[in-house]
Amino acid sequence: MSDTRFFIVVTGLALLSVGLTFVLFRFLKATAEGKGKLLGGTITYGGSLAGFVLIFTMLFGAFYRLRSDPGVTTPIAIAGGWKLQIHTSHGLVFDGTATIRQRNGDPIFAMSGEVNGKKPVTFDSMVGMIRERDIYLIYENLEGERGIIRGKVTSDAPKTLRLVYVDLVGSDRNGDPTGTIVLQKIE
């Protein structure tokens, strides 16, 4: 949010608070008291000033909960369907599919899918994150293997991703602790 827009919103909230405070204390004969710390001391206030502080604080808190500014963003968009190939540490290649879920501009994403083979393996990510041009993904499959997938993204809308997976120590159940995943975007 730009500084100008923020100033306009805060000014609008202050004016709305003044208006509501005026109605409360002029026409409805409301009462309020408040206490706050300022410069190491405690200030006690009452009447319409306390009402203004109360209303402004509530409105400002609601503004921050409802605002659309997502904070950290990324231009990288990887959401959608992907064909995948897993190249194991033993030289075997398995095909499969994956779905990546990511909100527009959000650096946090999730991936799930299935790898075909003698025994299909379904996997789901715990959490995925894009940081600058790096992708990190913590995964767990239904066999109990857990690990980290990492890789680099070369463009904002990649058609291919090359990632490396590493099972966490003690969670490798299939004798394949590391390998490469190549994802091709399904158009």
C-alpha positions, 0 to 999 in steps of 0.5 A: 500500500502506498504512503498516500493511500495509507494516509487517506485511509487513516485520515478517513478512519479518524474522521469516521471515529470523530463522527461516531464519537460525536453521535455517541456522546452528543446524542446518546449520552454515552460514557467511556474511560481509558488508561494508556501509557505514554513516555513512561507514565500512565494517562487516564482519560474519559468522556468523548476522548476515551470514546474516540480512542476506543472507536479509532482503535477498533476501526484501525484494527479491523482495517489491518485485518481486512487490508489486501496488502499480502506483504511479501510477494513474488512474480513467480507463478507455478500454479497448475498441473504438471507432468513429472519425471523422477530420476532416482539415485539408482538410474530409474525413471518414473513418470507421474503428475503433480498439481501445484496450488499457489495464490497469485503473487504468494510465495507460499505454495503446496504440491501434491500428486502421484508417481506411477510405478510397480506401486504408485506413490501418492505424495503431498507437500507440508509447505513450499516456499519461493524465496527470490529464485529458489524453491524449497518444499518439505514433502511427505509421502504415504510411505512415511518418507519425508524430505526436502525438495529444492531448485532454482526458477529461471523465469517468472512463468516457468514451463520446466522445473528441475528440482532435487529431492533429499529424504530426511535421515531415517525416513528413507523407506525405498533405498532412494535417498536422493534424486531429481524431479523434472516437472513439465507444465501441462498447457 
